[in-house]
Amino acid sequence: MTATAYLVVLPAQGKQDDPSEMVKLNGASIEGYCWLSEQMVIVMTDLSRSKLYHAVKRQFDDDRPLLVAPLSQAPKFKGLAAGSTKWVRQHM
């Protein structure tokens, strides 16, 4: 299966851990990730949107806001984490 890029917006985490450590993905592969900010990460994975959403959702005990959206093209942005523009250009 080909990896898909997803934008994941999470509650503030305080640190930018590897998403595969932060979110238990039940053996699914993460081919890459790039934190855009404390709350936003682009994840390249072979999981479907629904499976990624539910894997992330299960990690939180409350009704925190969550967004998981597939990216068909590289997003346009500025002023986010150092190196994130370069990573997106190289991986998407």
ZADO-1210 file (C-alpha; in nm, 4 decimals, padded with zeros to 6 digits):
<atoms>
<atom x="00.0000" y="00.0000" z="00.0000" code="MET" pos="1"/>
<atom x="00.1247" y="00.3498" z="-00.0794" code="THR" pos="2"/>
<atom x="00.1718" y="00.5932" z="00.2077" code="ALA" pos="3"/>
<atom x="-00.0616" y="00.8895" z="00.2302" code="THR" pos="4"/>
<atom x="00.0223" y="01.2252" z="00.3876" code="ALA" pos="5"/>
<atom x="-00.2170" y="01.3368" z="00.6613" code="TYR" pos="6"/>
<atom x="-00.2343" y="01.6609" z="00.8530" code="LEU" pos="7"/>
<atom x="-00.3026" y="01.5781" z="01.2172" code="VAL" pos="8"/>
<atom x="-00.4023" y="01.8576" z="01.4546" code="VAL" pos="9"/>
<atom x="-00.3783" y="01.7547" z="01.8181" code="LEU" pos="10"/>
<atom x="-00.4235" y="01.9147" z="02.1576" code="PRO" pos="11"/>
<atom x="-00.1030" y="02.0877" z="02.2683" code="ALA" pos="12"/>
<atom x="00.1539" y="01.8230" z="02.3595" code="GLN" pos="13"/>
<atom x="00.4361" y="02.0279" z="02.5069" code="GLY" pos="14"/>
<atom x="00.7014" y="01.8387" z="02.3106" code="LYS" pos="15"/>
<atom x="00.7276" y="01.7049" z="01.9600" code="GLN" pos="16"/>
<atom x="00.7732" y="01.3311" z="01.9981" code="ASP" pos="17"/>
<atom x="00.7787" y="01.0772" z="01.7198" code="ASP" pos="18"/>
<atom x="00.4073" y="01.0278" z="01.6400" code="PRO" pos="19"/>
<atom x="00.4552" y="00.6507" z="01.6337" code="SER" pos="20"/>
<atom x="00.5576" y="00.6724" z="02.0014" code="GLU" pos="21"/>
<atom x="00.2837" y="00.9190" z="02.0932" code="MET" pos="22"/>
<atom x="00.0107" y="00.7313" z="01.9062" code="VAL" pos="23"/>
<atom x="00.0018" y="00.3535" z="01.9139" code="LYS" pos="24"/>
<atom x="-00.0470" y="00.2562" z="01.5507" code="LEU" pos="25"/>
<atom x="-00.0861" y="-00.1200" z="01.5963" code="ASN" pos="26"/>
<atom x="00.1962" y="-00.2144" z="01.3635" code="GLY" pos="27"/>
<atom x="00.1156" y="00.0317" z="01.0863" code="ALA" pos="28"/>
<atom x="00.4172" y="00.1996" z="00.9413" code="SER" pos="29"/>
<atom x="00.4966" y="00.5659" z="00.9582" code="ILE" pos="30"/>
<atom x="00.7220" y="00.6413" z="00.6648" code="GLU" pos="31"/>
<atom x="00.7898" y="00.9941" z="00.7798" code="GLY" pos="32"/>
<atom x="00.6592" y="01.2828" z="00.9819" code="TYR" pos="33"/>
<atom x="00.7197" y="01.6524" z="01.0234" code="CYS" pos="34"/>
<atom x="00.6003" y="01.8694" z="01.3099" code="TRP" pos="35"/>
<atom x="00.4720" y="02.2014" z="01.1801" code="LEU" pos="36"/>
<atom x="00.3956" y="02.3372" z="01.5267" code="SER" pos="37"/>
<atom x="00.3300" y="02.2122" z="01.8778" code="GLU" pos="38"/>
<atom x="-00.0138" y="02.0939" z="01.7663" code="GLN" pos="39"/>
<atom x="00.0247" y="02.0104" z="01.3959" code="MET" pos="40"/>
<atom x="00.2137" y="01.7236" z="01.2387" code="VAL" pos="41"/>
<atom x="00.2184" y="01.5814" z="00.8870" code="ILE" pos="42"/>
<atom x="00.2305" y="01.2025" z="00.9015" code="VAL" pos="43"/>
<atom x="00.3116" y="00.9723" z="00.6088" code="MET" pos="44"/>
<atom x="00.1478" y="00.6344" z="00.6772" code="THR" pos="45"/>
<atom x="-00.0199" y="00.3410" z="00.5100" code="ASP" pos="46"/>
<atom x="-00.3160" y="00.3651" z="00.7497" code="LEU" pos="47"/>
<atom x="-00.6513" y="00.4839" z="00.6186" code="SER" pos="48"/>
<atom x="-00.7790" y="00.8192" z="00.7449" code="ARG" pos="49"/>
<atom x="-01.0343" y="00.6437" z="00.9656" code="SER" pos="50"/>
<atom x="-00.7786" y="00.4068" z="01.1205" code="LYS" pos="51"/>
<atom x="-00.5337" y="00.6891" z="01.1888" code="LEU" pos="52"/>
<atom x="-00.8116" y="00.9068" z="01.3368" code="TYR" pos="53"/>
<atom x="-00.9309" y="00.6318" z="01.5707" code="HIS" pos="54"/>
<atom x="-00.5747" y="00.5346" z="01.6705" code="ALA" pos="55"/>
<atom x="-00.5085" y="00.8958" z="01.7724" code="VAL" pos="56"/>
<atom x="-00.8504" y="00.9431" z="01.9352" code="LYS" pos="57"/>
<atom x="-00.8033" y="00.6367" z="02.1588" code="ARG" pos="58"/>
<atom x="-00.4922" y="00.7945" z="02.3114" code="GLN" pos="59"/>
<atom x="-00.6949" y="01.0667" z="02.4831" code="PHE" pos="60"/>
<atom x="-00.9423" y="01.0055" z="02.7658" code="ASP" pos="61"/>
<atom x="-01.1576" y="01.3091" z="02.7013" code="ASP" pos="62"/>
<atom x="-01.3248" y="01.4889" z="02.4129" code="ASP" pos="63"/>
<atom x="-01.0251" y="01.6943" z="02.3041" code="ARG" pos="64"/>
<atom x="-01.0393" y="01.8500" z="01.9581" code="PRO" pos="65"/>
<atom x="-00.8818" y="01.6404" z="01.6834" code="LEU" pos="66"/>
<atom x="-00.8460" y="01.6738" z="01.3081" code="LEU" pos="67"/>
<atom x="-00.7039" y="01.4167" z="01.0650" code="VAL" pos="68"/>
<atom x="-00.7126" y="01.5224" z="00.6999" code="ALA" pos="69"/>
<atom x="-00.5458" y="01.3677" z="00.3948" code="PRO" pos="70"/>
<atom x="-00.3242" y="01.5964" z="00.1903" code="LEU" pos="71"/>
<atom x="-00.3351" y="01.5432" z="-00.1856" code="SER" pos="72"/>
<atom x="-00.0789" y="01.8190" z="-00.2423" code="GLN" pos="73"/>
<atom x="00.1867" y="01.9921" z="-00.0390" code="ALA" pos="74"/>
<atom x="00.0198" y="02.2621" z="00.1715" code="PRO" pos="75"/>
<atom x="00.1232" y="02.6267" z="00.1481" code="LYS" pos="76"/>
<atom x="00.2350" y="02.7750" z="00.4787" code="PHE" pos="77"/>
<atom x="00.4879" y="03.0043" z="00.6416" code="LYS" pos="78"/>
<atom x="00.6146" y="03.0831" z="00.9885" code="GLY" pos="79"/>
<atom x="00.5932" y="02.7277" z="01.1201" code="LEU" pos="80"/>
<atom x="00.8680" y="02.5006" z="01.2567" code="ALA" pos="81"/>
<atom x="01.2202" y="02.5409" z="01.1234" code="ALA" pos="82"/>
<atom x="01.2860" y="02.2980" z="00.8396" code="GLY" pos="83"/>
<atom x="00.9210" y="02.2068" z="00.7869" code="SER" pos="84"/>
<atom x="00.8933" y="02.3779" z="00.4472" code="THR" pos="85"/>
<atom x="01.2009" y="02.1905" z="00.3251" code="LYS" pos="86"/>
<atom x="01.0692" y="01.8565" z="00.4567" code="TRP" pos="87"/>
<atom x="00.7333" y="01.9049" z="00.2848" code="VAL" pos="88"/>
<atom x="00.9003" y="01.9928" z="-00.0458" code="ARG" pos="89"/>
<atom x="01.1200" y="01.6818" z="-00.0254" code="GLN" pos="90"/>
<atom x="00.8505" y="01.4343" z="00.0803" code="HIS" pos="91"/>
<atom x="00.5336" y="01.5449" z="-00.0944" code="MET" pos="92"/>
</atoms>
